[in-house]
């Protein structure tokens, strides 16, 4: 049942017929951690904002709301900084990890994973200059 749901989106994120290298598994794992932590940070920022709005100016309700926003932003900054610092530290230790843990590779993996999870961005947005991207529908011709 869950497998049918996983394949219902069109393309699977993991192909069972393909063998994966350890650096691919690490790269995808790091990208998933960054994607999930970024999503959770945005959720906590929105939650803290709602708590701040609903606090009514009461000091005992304002402090937890501000702390929620503060910790979410600090966590997001730490995750983003670790993307840039971890490859440098790994290279300094002689591990040669910058080939598969560089920021460019991680961000492209995040883009690929988010395209597979949430749908390809080309399916959602129409780029200018593409078929019909610059043209208005016939209903808006009088604008």
Secondary structure as the mmCIF struct_conf table of DSSP 4:
data_model
#
loop_
_struct_conf.conf_type_id
_struct_conf.id
_struct_conf.beg_label_comp_id
_struct_conf.beg_label_asym_id
_struct_conf.beg_label_seq_id
_struct_conf.end_label_comp_id
_struct_conf.end_label_asym_id
_struct_conf.end_label_seq_id
HELX_RH_AL_P HELX_RH_AL_P1 UNK A 2 UNK A 7
TURN_TY1_P TURN_TY1_P1 UNK A 8 UNK A 9
BEND BEND1 UNK A 10 UNK A 11
BEND BEND2 UNK A 13 UNK A 14
TURN_TY1_P TURN_TY1_P2 UNK A 16 UNK A 17
BEND BEND3 UNK A 18 UNK A 18
HELX_RH_AL_P HELX_RH_AL_P2 UNK A 22 UNK A 53
TURN_TY1_P TURN_TY1_P3 UNK A 54 UNK A 57
HELX_RH_AL_P HELX_RH_AL_P3 UNK A 59 UNK A 92
TURN_TY1_P TURN_TY1_P4 UNK A 93 UNK A 94
TURN_TY1_P TURN_TY1_P5 UNK A 98 UNK A 100
BEND BEND4 UNK A 101 UNK A 102
HELX_RH_AL_P HELX_RH_AL_P4 UNK A 103 UNK A 118
HELX_RH_AL_P HELX_RH_AL_P5 UNK A 121 UNK A 124
HELX_LH_PP_P HELX_LH_PP_P1 UNK A 125 UNK A 127
TURN_TY1_P TURN_TY1_P6 UNK A 128 UNK A 129
BEND BEND5 UNK A 130 UNK A 130
TURN_TY1_P TURN_TY1_P7 UNK A 131 UNK A 133
BEND BEND6 UNK A 134 UNK A 134
HELX_LH_PP_P HELX_LH_PP_P2 UNK A 135 UNK A 137
HELX_RH_3T_P HELX_RH_3T_P1 UNK A 138 UNK A 140
TURN_TY1_P TURN_TY1_P8 UNK A 141 UNK A 142
#
